[in-house]
Amino acid sequence: MTLALTGGAFAAALPGVAAAQIEIDIDKGAVKPMPVAIPAFAGAQRGADIAQVISGNLERSGLFQPLNVAGVPDKLTDVNVQPRFTDWQGTGAQALINGQVTVGADGSLRVDFRLWDTFSQQQLLGLQFTSTAENWRRVAHKISDAVYERLTGEKGYFDTRVAFVAESGPKLNRVKRLGIMDQDGANPQFITDGSSIVMTPRFSATSQELTYMALRPTGSSIYLLNLQTNRQETVGRFPGMVFAPRFSPDGKKVAFSVEKGGNSDIYVLDLRTRQSTRITTDPAIDTSPSFSPDGSKIVFNSDRGGQAQLYVMNADGSGVRRISYGGGRYTTPVWSPRGDYIAFTKQTGGQFHIGVMRTDGGDERLLTTSYLDEGPTWAPNGRVLMFFRESSAGNPRLWTVDITGRILRPAAYPGAASDPAWSPLLD
């Protein structure tokens, strides 16, 4: 795959007032989406498509409001010519993103873009990407990430993929296949054929590798799948049911649960030696392990206190301590890639919630409420969560919510799906 950043970023030295107007404070109480103008990029093929993907990414973040600019007189046919800012100010746009696509003799694409503050009439960012023609969508995602970071101060999350369980058929006899797609729902692929029930796909943080659980009449197995080579292998053999696998941050280990005789414990497998170590020995159900970003600790859920609650322990199983004390059941914990929060599913009062808490259990916040919300996964910037939601009568669908709980919306994938897993940023 060829995708290169061949130009340098340029951030203008703006006066203080202009900078304050064009930046989004995503931590304040209520964020009004910033109006942005994103006309079709000039030049050769894919210019309009690239602008449309950027527009969709920014709009779905909830922080930007792309405007209809079809009637603007300034057509921006050359990215190196400064826009007529009075034309764009008339639309109400605070920011303008324009670009140009050039096709090389070998069919490759060169995409130049500029980000402007329309009222201070200053360039905020200018980058150039080169790519093979088929990777034009990734160029659009990388531009979206650059704009998002410049205007919010947070890393973007658009040049990523999502693994999920695609579901079809009646509720009591569902076909569950492993699927993967771009984060905006484009390019969906189905990796398994539905002959086994697939559950809990999880990405490695260091490579494009997946681990997941497959259930067959003969039992359950944990698989590793390399998405670049399509090489697939099983992870050891264990007595009883194995489930809920998740990679360590360095990609060298997998933590998972083994159920035997009504008791579930957490194991860690070293992928180099293929040696497994049991790290919990409580007679309760211990499951859903998730490593901290530095690999030193693991959060999991256990009913050792009577009902499912969240616990943190050292990566070797020592130093177990409970961190959740609210009413209801806490399950599916996952550590934020930034290390500051743990997301979870909570069931209380006949409702399900996606929530977050600090790693010591403080500052618990419930972000969603519905008949069934479950299975949170973090975007790589630690700002947005994806999960699945199911009504009492409908199929499960993927949704996203930011950590404030204010930006809640359906994900772009239109089909029935559960168990999402967000990839790291692509190389």
Phi, psi and omega in degrees: 000128180250120175205115186229144170267111187251358178241167179265155176278143178233118175247117183291149174278098187267151171300153185303319182296315181297319180297320180295324181291326189265351180263147180258124175271097187280358180258357180281171190303318180219133182251118174274125183305137180283127175291126180230145176255127181226077179290163176304136178292143183284171173094220191279198185304157174074359181300314179291322180295317180298315179298322180294319178295317177301314180301315180296317179301309184293321180296317182293339177293340182082358184257352184226149177238093177296137185258156172281114186243021185300329184265007181289128183297325183285113186267353172052060183277349180223117184294341181273357178258131182296137179297159170275097192295332179297326177298319184278331175297328180295338178279345186089002181291130174276331180231149178232130175243116176230161184200180182212138181247130178235136179259127179282170180299332179270007180088358179288160180253139167243124182240117174256139174219159178228143172245125185239146165271112189290333185270324174276349179060042181240145172279130179262333186200142174214122182224160176228133177240145168241147186201157166293157185301324184286348181261024182299327180295322179294325175300315179299320179293321180292323175296318178301317179298318181296317179295314180303314182293319181295324187265344180245340186082358178254150174297147176281176182216020188275330179274066184218170174235164178231126169268150184199171174256112178279128185245143177209162179092178183294156187301325183269000179215057186286141168267126184236114181245151175282125180238161175213145183207167167294156184299340179267013177088356181280160175055046178291139176229149180243119192268329177249161189264000179091001180286342174234159177273120182261139181218156170044060171292144181216137180276149164284144179280349186248350180201170179276073181230144180241147164239145179203168179250136176237133182249122176238167177304334181277352180137190182247153178218154173255134183243152167247135180228121174273117186284344178273322182257348186064015177285132182232141179211155176274156181254092173064181176231132184225143175290139179088192183271130176249141184198173175056053178283152175203137181289153165285161183301329180273000178073008185264351181223159173230128173262144182199176179246149174234124178257126179213123178063033178084000180242136179242132176230163183260135178238156172234128180251127173279117186288342179278315183266344185062027175264134180251149180231127175279125186246354169235147182226016181288145178288000179274184177267110177251125184204181176057053179288144177215125182285150167289159183302331179270000176078003186274340184225163178226131170261144180207169173248147184210148175258024181298341178264006179119322173215166188298123176225171182261139180227150174239139177220165171293158186297342177267003179097355181274166172065041181291132176216142179280138179241345179252137182224008179284167176290154179097185183253132179250127181218177176045052179289149176212129184284135177296144176297341176275346177085000187267335183228159168240125175269157184201167168258136178232135177244119179203144177060031180076009180235158174249149182221149163260130182223172174225153173214160173295163186290347174263005180095354181280168175055045178291132178224132175266123187265333183221161175213130174195182176301318178207104170244133186202161168070057180290149173220142185271139162294154185297344178272358178069018184251334187232145177241145168245146180207179175241146184234136179226135175273173181295339183242351191249179176278157177290145178228154178273139179227163173231153176210143176272170188287353172275342184082358184276334184251094183239125181200158177296145173287168188286339183291126187275346186271175176287131185202153178216179175049056180288153174219122183270134180281164165292170173301139181287155178289000000 
